[in-house]
């Protein structure tokens, strides 16, 4: 498949609708269409910054470290809201590697000195600006240096889980793992390490 050259997009207007933890904007953009014309669109855009996530894998035990925490939007969809995920967090002004090293320690208590960068992905590009940087690191689960569980002052209440990779991968099909970034990292891990 040949990629067509990018078509120019012009931002005509930008209006802030709300700004606290998230920045909600209404943008009006104009772009070239595939047929050669121009089209104007209005979209609401949610921006809360970019993020990073990491898969912590213990090759000796063939297990991963995951976290379970409350996510309110799934509750609105009728789920219980307690999602099982890979550790993740906003960059908060740091580069992605520094941010994920910080988040791994805060959420799981595992200190990592290095992590392998895998890729960046937009998780919901129709409305979110968030770009997530994905990492992986091998650890020894018997050598946890901190308590983990998140930062109390940020209202985090995080349960730390050690799950065999095989079981974690099977939890995707049963719906016990429904977080997109976690599914992507578990699929990557199965391709790299096998079951």
C-alpha positions in Angstrom: 0.0 0.0 0.0 1.4 3.4 -1.0 0.9 6.1 1.6 -0.5 9.3 0.2 1.3 12.5 1.1 -0.2 14.2 4.2 -3.0 16.6 3.4 -2.9 20.0 5.0 -5.0 20.7 8.1 -5.7 24.2 9.3 -7.0 25.0 12.8 -9.5 27.8 12.3 -10.7 28.3 15.9 -9.9 26.9 19.3 -12.2 27.4 22.3 -11.6 26.2 25.9 -14.7 24.6 27.2 -13.2 23.4 30.5 -9.8 23.4 32.1 -8.7 21.7 35.3 -7.2 18.1 35.4 -8.3 17.9 31.7 -8.4 20.5 29.1 -11.6 20.2 27.0 -11.5 22.3 23.8 -13.7 22.7 20.8 -11.7 23.0 17.6 -12.8 24.0 14.1 -10.5 22.6 11.5 -10.4 22.7 7.7 -8.7 20.1 5.6 -8.2 18.9 2.1 -10.5 16.0 1.2 -9.5 12.8 -0.7 -11.5 14.2 -3.8 -9.5 17.4 -3.8 -12.0 19.7 -2.1 -12.0 21.3 1.4 -14.0 20.3 4.4 -14.6 22.1 7.7 -15.2 20.1 10.9 -15.9 21.0 14.6 -14.6 18.5 17.2 -14.4 18.5 21.0 -10.9 17.4 22.1 -9.8 16.1 25.5 -6.2 16.8 26.5 -4.7 15.8 29.8 -1.1 15.2 28.6 0.9 12.3 27.3 1.6 9.1 29.2 3.8 6.0 29.5 3.2 2.4 30.4 5.4 -0.6 31.1 5.2 -4.4 31.2 7.2 -5.7 34.1 8.1 -9.4 33.3 9.9 -12.0 35.4 11.5 -14.5 33.0 12.3 -17.0 35.8 8.7 -17.2 37.0 7.1 -16.4 33.6 4.9 -13.8 35.3 4.0 -10.2 34.9 3.3 -7.5 37.5 0.0 -5.8 36.9 -2.1 -3.4 39.0 -5.8 -3.1 39.8 -7.3 0.2 40.5 -10.6 2.0 40.2 -11.4 3.7 36.8 -14.7 5.6 37.0 -15.6 5.7 33.2 -16.0 1.9 33.0 -18.5 2.2 35.9 -20.6 4.4 33.6 -20.6 1.6 31.1 -22.0 -0.9 33.7 -18.7 -2.5 34.7 -17.4 -2.6 38.2 -14.6 -0.2 37.4 -11.7 -2.1 39.0 -9.5 -2.6 36.0 -6.4 -4.8 35.8 -3.7 -2.9 34.0 0.0 -2.4 33.3 1.6 0.3 35.5 1.2 3.7 33.7 1.0 7.4 34.3 1.2 10.8 32.9 4.6 12.3 31.9 4.1 15.3 34.1 6.9 17.2 32.3 9.3 14.3 32.3 10.6 12.3 29.3 8.7 9.0 28.8 11.5 6.8 30.2 11.9 8.9 33.4 8.2 9.0 33.9 7.7 5.3 33.6 10.6 4.5 35.9 8.9 6.8 38.5 5.5 5.3 37.9 6.7 1.7 38.2 8.2 2.5 41.6 5.1 4.5 42.8 2.6 1.9 41.7 4.4 -1.4 42.1 7.4 -0.8 44.4 9.8 -2.2 41.7 12.8 -0.1 41.0 14.0 -0.4 37.4 17.2 1.1 36.2 16.4 0.7 32.5 13.5 -0.2 30.3 13.2 -1.1 26.6 11.2 1.3 24.5 8.8 -0.5 22.3 6.5 2.0 20.5 4.1 5.0 20.9 0.4 4.7 20.3 -2.7 6.9 20.4 -5.2 5.0 22.4 -8.4 6.9 21.3 -7.4 9.5 18.7 -10.9 10.5 17.8 -11.2 12.6 21.0 -8.0 12.3 23.0 -4.6 14.0 22.4 -2.9 11.4 24.7 0.0 9.6 23.1 1.3 6.7 25.2 4.9 5.5 25.1 5.2 1.7 25.7 8.1 0.1 27.5 9.1 -3.4 28.9 11.5 -4.4 31.5 12.6 -7.7 33.0 12.6 -7.9 36.8 13.0 -10.4 39.6 9.7 -10.3 41.5 11.4 -11.4 44.7 13.3 -8.1 44.8 10.7 -5.4 45.3 12.3 -2.3 46.8 9.3 -0.2 47.8 5.8 -0.6 49.0 4.0 0.5 45.8 0.3 1.0 45.8 0.4 4.6 44.4 0.5 8.0 46.0 -2.0 8.6 48.7 -2.0 12.3 48.1 -3.2 11.6 44.5 -6.0 9.4 45.8 -4.4 6.3 44.3 -5.5 3.0 45.9 -3.6 0.4 43.8 -3.5 -3.4 44.3 -0.3 -5.1 43.0 -0.8 -8.4 41.3 1.7 -11.0 40.1 0.1 -13.1 37.3 1.5 -15.8 35.2 1.8 -14.5 31.6 -0.3 -17.4 30.3 -3.1 -16.6 32.8 -2.9 -12.8 32.1 -3.1 -13.5 28.3 -6.2 -15.7 28.9 -7.8 -13.0 31.0 -8.2 -10.9 27.8 -10.6 -13.4 26.2 -12.6 -13.7 29.4 -12.9 -9.9 29.8 -11.0 -9.8 33.1 -8.5 -7.6 31.3 -10.2 -5.0 29.2 -7.6 -2.2 29.2 -6.3 -1.4 25.7 -2.6 -0.7 26.6 -2.5 -3.8 28.8 -3.9 -6.0 26.0 -1.3 -4.6 23.6 1.6 -5.2 26.0 0.5 -8.8 26.8 0.2 -9.6 23.1 3.7 -8.2 22.6 5.0 -10.3 25.6 3.4 -13.5 24.2 5.1 -12.8 20.8 8.5 -12.2 22.5 8.4 -14.8 25.3 5.7 -17.3 24.3 3.4 -19.0 26.7 
